[in-house]
Amino acid sequence: MNAQMNRARGVYTRQQILRWALLVLVACVSSASNAQSSVTLYGIIDTGFEYVTNIGPKKSSGVHVPTLTASLPSLWGLRGKEDLGGGLSAVFVLESGFAPSQGTLNQGGRLFGRQAYVGLSGSWGTVTLGRQYSQIFRALLPEDTLAPNIYAAADLDPYLTQPRVDNAITYTFKSSGLTVGVTYSLGRDAVDSAAAGGCAGQSPGNWRACKAMSAMVKYDAAQWGVGAAFDRNYGGDGTGSPLPLGSQTDTRAVIDGYVKFSSATIGAGLVHRIDHGAQTPNLFDVVSNYWWIGGSWLPVPEVALDAQFGHISVDSNASGGSVIAARAMYFLSKRTAVYVTAGHVFNERNAAFSIDGGVVPPASTPLPGVDQTGVMVGMRHQF
């Protein structure tokens, strides 16, 4: 009776006050821990069988399992964020690429060869440090509607699907559909191939050797988007490298855009490249222009149809080519899908582009001037 009268008067015993304090403390700690830190595991397993024609000097055909990419590259990763208070957060990403056919690592055998960075994020933007994508990669999404499919217009410039840099610092700012990004690398890569932008890494004796810089600005509205990006790699790998001198550069500039309809997306873009390393006999820089147009359509929620055409012209030395590619995908669920995809590359007289963008190293290359066809049936699961 006394306890009830005390509660009615607003008077509580020491034990009751302690009990309520503990309950409030537990609730606060639980809420804070959920709000302050989160780690997400994610991934893709995507593989199948492909048939490719006109391989090598004998123009043979082959059936094999791709190792690098299918409709999407196989990968797994960890993405984390911690609330530090005052609108500031710590962020990190560790992302690993692998070949399901063998269970081996891609990106030169590195555990986190796709991405590995840590940084701080706030209302002023995000700064990250580590191995990261060049800004030109982010400018291509979703404008490049079919890449990184194994057969896509990007087979004409494989660098566009894998431009990553080591030892990099990146600044990104997003606001109301506008995204601005800048990346600078102190030594872009000591593992990847030259085609993927590889170099000797950091060089204490040459401040410019193997450096890389890129910048991007894009705007995404509800039904459309436009973007532009600049990407420059410096040489410094020495004799035998595509860019042996630190003063030599390989520069790309891209402008692209897309439009969305009720169940379809159309994207197009242009990449202008000046390669100071691959000079002509007259010591002129090699200039190329690569453009593409493609579209994606969902006639019903369970089916996605994609098609794309791309063309690259390389000065006037008959080293260009064209690619036409298509894909039909059926979604068994939100996470699992099966698909069939096909592509054909048209090589000019001195060109040897391969339609097979999914093999490491590129073992399906045709002879110069020889066309090539690829067909693949596969399955993917996302988690």
LINTAVEN-V528462 format. One record per residue. RES is the residue in one letter. OMEGA is omega in whole degrees, 0 to 359 (999 if undefined). Layout:
BEGIN
RES_OMEGA, RES_OMEGA
END
This chain:
BEGIN
M_180, N_180, A_179, Q_179, M_178, N_179, R_180, A_179, R_182, G_180, V_182, Y_178, T_179, R_180, Q_180, Q_179, I_179, L_180, R_179, W_180, A_179, L_179, L_179, V_180, L_179, V_180, A_180, C_180, V_179, S_179, S_181, A_182, S_178, N_183, A_190, Q_187, S_176, S_176, V_182, T_172, L_181, Y_179, G_178, I_169, I_188, D_180, T_181, G_179, F_179, E_178, Y_184, V_181, T_171, N_180, I_172, G_184, P_182, K_181, K_183, S_176, S_182, G_175, V_180, H_178, V_180, P_183, T_186, L_184, T_175, A_168, S_172, L_174, P_176, S_185, L_167, W_182, G_175, L_178, R_185, G_178, K_177, E_178, D_181, L_181, G_178, G_181, G_182, L_179, S_170, A_182, V_174, F_173, V_170, L_186, E_186, S_175, G_183, F_178, A_180, P_183, S_184, Q_184, G_182, T_180, L_171, N_181, Q_176, G_178, G_180, R_181, L_178, F_185, G_180, R_177, Q_175, A_183, Y_177, V_182, G_179, L_182, S_178, G_180, S_180, W_181, G_182, T_175, V_181, T_182, L_176, G_178, R_189, Q_175, Y_167, S_182, Q_180, I_178, F_182, R_179, A_183, L_183, L_359, P_183, E_178, D_196, T_185, L_179, A_6, P_175, N_183, I_174, Y_183, A_179, A_181, A_173, D_178, L_175, D_185, P_180, Y_186, L_180, T_184, Q_181, P_178, R_181, V_175, D_171, N_190, A_171, I_184, T_172, Y_180, T_177, F_179, K_179, S_173, S_178, G_179, L_176, T_177, V_181, G_178, V_178, T_176, Y_180, S_178, L_179, G_203, R_183, D_178, A_185, V_185, D_177, S_179, A_180, A_179, A_179, G_183, G_178, C_186, A_181, G_183, Q_180, S_182, P_184, G_181, N_189, W_185, R_185, A_175, C_175, K_177, A_177, M_179, S_179, A_183, M_169, V_179, K_178, Y_180, D_174, A_183, A_186, Q_181, W_178, G_177, V_180, G_176, A_182, A_178, F_183, D_180, R_174, N_176, Y_180, G_179, G_182, D_180, G_183, T_181, G_178, S_174, P_177, L_187, P_185, L_178, G_179, S_180, Q_184, T_172, D_191, T_175, R_173, A_184, V_170, I_184, D_180, G_179, Y_176, V_178, K_172, F_184, S_181, S_183, A_176, T_176, I_180, G_180, A_179, G_180, L_176, V_176, H_185, R_173, I_183, D_182, H_181, G_181, A_184, Q_175, T_177, P_179, N_177, L_171, F_176, D_178, V_181, V_178, S_176, N_181, Y_178, W_180, W_172, I_182, G_180, G_176, S_183, W_175, L_180, P_171, V_184, P_183, E_186, V_175, A_178, L_182, D_176, A_183, Q_174, F_177, G_179, H_175, I_175, S_183, V_185, D_178, S_186, N_175, A_178, S_180, G_179, G_179, S_177, V_170, I_186, A_179, A_180, R_172, A_185, M_177, Y_183, F_176, L_176, S_178, K_185, R_189, T_181, A_171, V_186, Y_169, V_182, T_182, A_179, G_178, H_178, V_176, F_181, N_171, E_192, R_185, N_183, A_179, A_176, F_178, S_176, I_186, D_179, G_187, G_183, V_176, V_350, P_182, P_185, A_184, S_185, T_177, P_173, L_177, P_178, G_182, V_177, D_182, Q_180, T_176, G_177, V_181, M_172, V_186, G_180, M_177, R_177, H_179, Q_178, F_999
END
